[in-house]
Amino acid sequence: MGTIDWFILASTLVFIVFYGVYKTRGKQSSEQYLKGGDARWWTVGLSVMATQASAITFLSTPGQAYTEGMEFVQFYFGLPIAVVIICISFIPVYHKLKVYTAYEFLENRFNVQTRSLASILFLIQRGLAAGITIYAPAIILSSVLGWELKYLNILIGILVIIYTVSGGTKAVNVTQKQQMIVIMAGMITAFVLIVTALPENVTFDNALQMAGDADKMKILDFGFSYQDRYNVWSALFGATFLMLSYFGTDQSQVQRYLSGKSVKQMRIGLLFNGLLKVPMQFFILLVGVMVFVFYQFNATPLNFNPAGEQAVLESEYKQEYIKLQNNHKSILEEKQQTQKQYAAILADGYENDNLKVELNRLRAEEEYNRSKARILIEKADEGIETNDKDFVFIHFILNHLPKGLIGLLLAVILSAAMSSTASELNALSSTTAVDIYKRFSKTERDDDHYVRMSKWFTLAWGIAAIGFASVVSLFDNLIQLVNFIGSIFYGTILGIFLVALYIKHIKGKAIFIAACLSQVIVATCAILHEFVPGIEILPFLWLNPLGAILTIVFAFLIQLGDYNNEPHLNRI
């Protein structure tokens, strides 16, 4: 990184922090601090998008496309369906009751126990997610830049805490507009540079064809298998439940559109996100595919995680790893030469099946060599992440972008981390203040007291997120880790809300017991599937409908049992 990169990175982050503090200066009521005021639809929409688009999105998604192609976009197919349902059913109820959090509605409908249960489930899963959104960019930037991980965790956390504590929901909303501008400008710039960096005879169409030949352009998978994480059916069913729960019951999202000026502004803002989110994710995945094509003509490391390579080269496995590196270099040279021949043929308007077969053979050989390298890295240091897909895009940024743009893309990553973390801390603070502290406080306090306590809760959750970020480890893929954690809790919470909205005869006792039973079953299934070798129950996407359906069915049966056991004297 050059001086211009440091200047762009530092000035972007400092501007966002001070802009958030400046725009929300002065005294605020608890309603202003927790709900944010009268936001227009574009502010609502951009805030909703920025909350979901964490640093994980811009680090992990291109790496996902690099290794597995475009199929991940199917994960978002359920979003437009979920958004329409929320606009019809959820938003009018929230607005009519003038709630600060989504969980206030549950006490109005059921009882305080159900409200508290949903609040606590949210606090657990979103508290963990807040740590991951800090940790995700920190672990990768520390590996590639050589910065201390603990200091990066603290830096990102403190920057977010400053303006979130100062301005509450409004500060989050106003800064997220600027962050989304930085994020999209950076990603578009990266895409253009990747395409222009391809060899002169490789057009964009030819690049897409090369990616397709490597099975990276497959978008739709209509084959049904509940073990398959991403296909059309898991997207339209499992992901719809996940998105319905995330956007309809997760306070970090609900709080974004509760700040809308009216029901109309809330709905338009949420629909704006629903319409643009799928194309945005498609575009980010396409960036990853173009990075894949770029690296068919350029050298790559044996493992994209520099910390992994350093660890194994300092271990007893050094010579074995060097042998793999030499083999990797030979494979790359042969692959690049073959790829150039194929590119020349495509440029003339022809194809060559023999070259396609040869390229696929070389890629398979390359991947096998990489897998042996991952085994050595794990032997050298079990604490280092060997699955390097999350490091692919940052490697491209640091090694192939010109000076100045490196700083911009790093600003994109850190801005995304800050925007998502700010929303999470804001929502955690609001839920703690409204659903726990204020609800169970035996002493009546003035409005200023709750504003002060909300700020203290924001600070406390920020410190907790930094602490969790310091101990969490990488999963198979960061974006999958976030969705996995959410899926453990979201189904049960969604089941509670669906009963509250649509099944009027079920009462508080039945739904509370049903939710507890459902949560235990879903968590057990998740743990067994992910962490016990040889046991495969359900991938995480299917945990969402499982949790929701179990909650509804259990609640119905428990309510029916209570009804049958009651002495209904008035039946005669």
CORVENSUL-V480516 format. One record per backbone hydrogen bond with DSSP energy under -0.5 kcal/mol. CO is the residue of the C=O (numbers start at 1). NH is the residue of the N-H. E is the energy in kcal/mol with one decimal. If there is no record, write none. Layout:
CO,NH,E + CO,NH,E
//
This chain:
2,6,-2.0 + 3,7,-2.4 + 4,8,-2.5 + 5,9,-2.6 + 6,10,-2.8 + 7,11,-2.7 + 8,12,-2.0 + 9,13,-2.0 + 10,14,-2.7 + 11,15,-2.3 + 12,16,-2.1 + 13,17,-2.1 + 14,18,-2.6 + 15,19,-2.8 + 16,20,-2.1 + 17,21,-2.0 + 18,22,-2.9 + 19,23,-2.6 + 20,24,-0.7 + 21,24,-0.5 + 22,25,-1.3 + 29,33,-2.7 + 30,34,-2.5 + 31,35,-2.4 + 31,36,-0.7 + 32,36,-1.2 + 33,169,-2.8 + 37,39,-1.2 + 39,261,-2.3 + 40,44,-2.3 + 41,45,-3.1 + 42,46,-2.4 + 43,47,-2.2 + 44,48,-2.5 + 45,49,-2.2 + 46,50,-2.7 + 47,51,-2.0 + 48,52,-1.6 + 49,53,-2.4 + 52,54,-1.8 + 54,57,-0.9 + 54,58,-1.0 + 55,59,-1.6 + 56,60,-2.9 + 56,61,-0.8 + 57,61,-0.9 + 59,63,-0.7 + 60,64,-2.4 + 61,65,-2.2 + 62,66,-2.3 + 63,67,-1.8 + 64,68,-2.9 + 65,69,-1.5 + 69,72,-0.6 + 70,73,-2.1 + 71,74,-1.9 + 72,75,-1.8 + 73,76,-1.6 + 74,77,-1.8 + 76,79,-1.4 + 77,81,-0.5 + 78,82,-2.3 + 79,83,-2.7 + 80,84,-2.0 + 81,85,-1.8 + 82,86,-2.4 + 83,87,-2.5 + 84,88,-1.8 + 85,89,-2.8 + 85,90,-0.6 + 86,90,-0.9 + 86,91,-2.4 + 89,93,-0.7 + 90,94,-2.4 + 91,95,-2.6 + 92,96,-2.3 + 93,97,-2.2 + 94,98,-0.7 + 94,99,-1.5 + 101,104,-0.9 + 102,105,-0.6 + 103,106,-0.5 + 103,107,-1.0 + 104,107,-0.5 + 104,108,-1.6 + 105,109,-1.8 + 106,110,-3.5 + 111,115,-1.8 + 112,116,-2.6 + 113,117,-2.5 + 114,118,-2.4 + 115,119,-2.2 + 116,120,-2.7 + 117,121,-2.5 + 118,122,-2.1 + 119,123,-2.6 + 120,124,-2.3 + 121,125,-2.2 + 122,126,-3.0 + 123,127,-1.7 + 124,128,-1.9 + 125,129,-2.1 + 126,130,-2.2 + 127,131,-1.3 + 128,132,-1.7 + 129,133,-2.4 + 130,134,-1.0 + 131,135,-2.6 + 132,136,-3.1 + 133,137,-0.5 + 134,138,-1.4 + 135,139,-3.1 + 136,140,-1.2 + 137,141,-2.8 + 138,142,-2.4 + 139,143,-1.3 + 140,144,-2.3 + 141,145,-2.4 + 141,147,-0.6 + 142,146,-1.1 + 148,152,-1.9 + 149,153,-2.6 + 150,154,-1.9 + 151,155,-2.7 + 152,156,-2.6 + 153,157,-2.2 + 154,158,-2.9 + 155,159,-2.4 + 156,160,-1.9 + 157,161,-2.5 + 158,162,-2.4 + 159,163,-1.1 + 160,164,-2.0 + 161,165,-2.7 + 162,166,-1.6 + 163,167,-2.4 + 164,168,-1.9 + 167,170,-0.7 + 167,171,-0.9 + 168,172,-1.8 + 169,173,-2.5 + 170,174,-2.7 + 171,175,-1.9 + 172,176,-1.8 + 173,177,-1.0 + 174,178,-0.9 + 175,179,-2.4 + 176,180,-2.3 + 177,181,-1.5 + 178,182,-2.2 + 179,183,-2.8 + 180,184,-2.6 + 181,185,-2.3 + 182,186,-2.3 + 183,187,-2.3 + 184,188,-2.4 + 185,189,-2.1 + 186,190,-2.3 + 187,191,-2.3 + 188,192,-2.4 + 189,193,-2.3 + 190,194,-2.3 + 191,195,-2.3 + 192,196,-2.4 + 193,197,-1.4 + 195,198,-1.0 + 199,202,-2.1 + 201,203,-0.8 + 203,207,-2.3 + 204,208,-2.2 + 205,209,-2.0 + 206,210,-2.5 + 207,211,-2.3 + 208,212,-2.4 + 209,213,-2.4 + 210,214,-1.2 + 211,216,-2.8 + 212,215,-1.8 + 216,70,-1.6 + 217,219,-0.5 + 221,232,-2.6 + 223,225,-0.6 + 225,228,-1.6 + 226,539,-0.8 + 227,229,-0.5 + 229,231,-0.5 + 231,235,-2.1 + 232,236,-2.7 + 233,237,-1.8 + 233,238,-0.6 + 234,239,-2.5 + 235,240,-0.8 + 237,241,-1.7 + 238,242,-1.9 + 239,243,-3.1 + 240,244,-2.6 + 241,245,-2.2 + 242,246,-2.9 + 243,247,-2.9 + 244,248,-1.4 + 245,249,-2.4 + 245,250,-1.0 + 246,250,-0.8 + 249,251,-0.6 + 250,253,-1.6 + 250,254,-2.9 + 251,255,-2.6 + 253,256,-0.8 + 253,257,-1.4 + 254,258,-2.0 + 255,259,-0.7 + 257,260,-1.4 + 259,39,-3.3 + 262,266,-2.4 + 263,267,-2.7 + 264,268,-2.6 + 265,269,-2.2 + 266,270,-2.3 + 267,271,-2.8 + 268,272,-2.6 + 269,273,-1.5 + 270,274,-2.3 + 271,275,-2.4 + 272,276,-1.7 + 273,277,-2.4 + 274,278,-0.6 + 275,279,-0.5 + 276,280,-2.3 + 277,281,-2.6 + 278,282,-2.5 + 279,283,-2.4 + 280,284,-2.3 + 281,285,-2.5 + 282,286,-2.2 + 283,287,-1.9 + 284,288,-1.6 + 285,289,-2.1 + 286,290,-2.5 + 287,291,-2.0 + 288,292,-1.9 + 289,293,-2.2 + 290,294,-2.7 + 291,295,-2.2 + 293,296,-1.3 + 294,297,-1.5 + 304,306,-0.9 + 305,308,-0.6 + 305,309,-1.7 + 306,310,-2.4 + 307,311,-2.1 + 308,312,-2.1 + 309,313,-2.0 + 310,314,-0.8 + 311,314,-0.6 + 312,315,-1.2 + 315,318,-1.3 + 317,321,-2.2 + 318,322,-2.6 + 319,323,-2.0 + 320,324,-1.8 + 321,325,-2.6 + 322,326,-2.4 + 323,327,-2.0 + 324,328,-2.7 + 325,329,-2.4 + 326,330,-1.9 + 327,331,-2.3 + 328,332,-2.6 + 329,333,-2.3 + 330,334,-2.0 + 331,335,-2.8 + 332,336,-3.2 + 333,337,-1.9 + 334,338,-2.2 + 335,339,-2.7 + 336,340,-2.1 + 337,341,-1.7 + 338,342,-2.3 + 339,343,-2.5 + 340,344,-2.1 + 341,345,-1.8 + 342,346,-2.5 + 343,347,-2.3 + 344,348,-1.0 + 345,350,-2.3 + 346,349,-1.8 + 352,356,-1.7 + 353,357,-2.4 + 354,358,-2.2 + 355,359,-2.6 + 356,360,-2.4 + 357,361,-2.0 + 358,362,-2.3 + 359,363,-2.5 + 360,364,-2.1 + 361,365,-2.2 + 362,366,-2.6 + 363,367,-2.6 + 364,368,-2.2 + 365,369,-2.1 + 366,370,-2.2 + 367,371,-2.4 + 368,372,-1.7 + 369,373,-1.6 + 370,374,-2.4 + 371,375,-1.6 + 372,376,-1.7 + 373,377,-2.4 + 374,378,-2.2 + 375,379,-2.0 + 376,380,-2.3 + 377,381,-2.4 + 381,384,-1.5 + 386,388,-1.0 + 388,391,-1.8 + 389,392,-1.0 + 391,395,-1.7 + 392,396,-1.9 + 393,397,-2.4 + 394,398,-2.2 + 395,399,-1.8 + 396,400,-2.3 + 397,401,-1.1 + 402,405,-1.0 + 402,406,-1.0 + 404,408,-1.5 + 405,409,-2.5 + 406,410,-2.3 + 407,411,-2.0 + 408,412,-1.9 + 409,413,-2.0 + 410,414,-2.5 + 411,415,-2.8 + 412,416,-2.4 + 413,417,-2.0 + 414,418,-2.5 + 415,419,-2.7 + 416,420,-2.1 + 417,421,-2.2 + 418,422,-2.6 + 419,423,-1.7 + 420,424,-2.0 + 421,425,-2.9 + 422,426,-2.4 + 423,427,-2.4 + 424,428,-2.8 + 425,429,-2.5 + 426,430,-2.2 + 427,431,-2.6 + 428,432,-2.3 + 429,433,-2.8 + 430,434,-3.0 + 431,435,-1.8 + 431,436,-0.8 + 432,436,-0.7 + 432,437,-3.2 + 433,438,-3.0 + 434,439,-0.7 + 436,440,-1.9 + 437,441,-0.8 + 446,449,-0.5 + 446,450,-1.1 + 447,451,-1.6 + 448,452,-2.4 + 449,453,-2.6 + 450,454,-2.1 + 451,455,-1.8 + 452,456,-2.1 + 453,457,-2.7 + 454,458,-2.2 + 455,459,-2.3 + 456,460,-2.7 + 457,461,-2.8 + 458,462,-2.2 + 459,463,-2.3 + 460,464,-2.3 + 461,465,-2.6 + 462,466,-2.2 + 463,467,-2.3 + 464,468,-2.6 + 465,469,-2.6 + 466,470,-1.1 + 468,471,-1.4 + 468,472,-1.9 + 477,481,-2.1 + 478,482,-2.0 + 479,483,-1.6 + 480,484,-2.5 + 481,485,-2.4 + 482,486,-2.3 + 483,487,-2.3 + 484,488,-1.2 + 485,489,-0.8 + 486,489,-0.8 + 486,490,-3.3 + 487,491,-0.7 + 489,493,-1.9 + 490,494,-2.9 + 491,495,-2.4 + 492,496,-1.9 + 493,497,-1.9 + 494,498,-2.8 + 495,499,-2.1 + 496,500,-2.2 + 497,501,-2.2 + 498,502,-2.5 + 499,503,-1.8 + 502,504,-0.6 + 503,506,-1.1 + 507,511,-1.9 + 508,512,-2.2 + 509,513,-2.1 + 510,514,-2.4 + 511,515,-2.3 + 512,516,-1.9 + 513,517,-2.3 + 514,518,-2.7 + 515,519,-2.5 + 516,520,-1.8 + 517,521,-2.0 + 518,522,-2.7 + 519,523,-2.4 + 520,524,-1.9 + 521,525,-2.5 + 522,526,-2.5 + 523,527,-2.3 + 524,528,-2.5 + 525,529,-2.4 + 526,530,-2.3 + 527,531,-2.3 + 528,532,-1.3 + 531,533,-0.7 + 532,535,-1.7 + 534,536,-0.6 + 535,537,-0.5 + 539,542,-1.3 + 539,543,-0.5 + 540,543,-1.2 + 540,544,-0.6 + 541,544,-0.7 + 541,545,-0.6 + 542,546,-1.6 + 543,547,-2.7 + 544,548,-2.2 + 545,549,-2.9 + 546,550,-2.6 + 547,551,-2.0 + 548,552,-2.2 + 549,553,-2.9 + 550,554,-2.9 + 551,555,-2.2 + 552,556,-2.3 + 553,557,-2.5 + 554,558,-2.9 + 555,559,-2.5 + 556,560,-2.3 + 557,561,-2.4 + 558,562,-2.5 + 559,563,-2.2 + 560,564,-2.3 + 561,565,-1.6 + 562,566,-0.8 + 563,566,-0.6 + 566,568,-1.6 + 567,569,-1.9 + 568,571,-1.4 + 569,572,-0.7
//
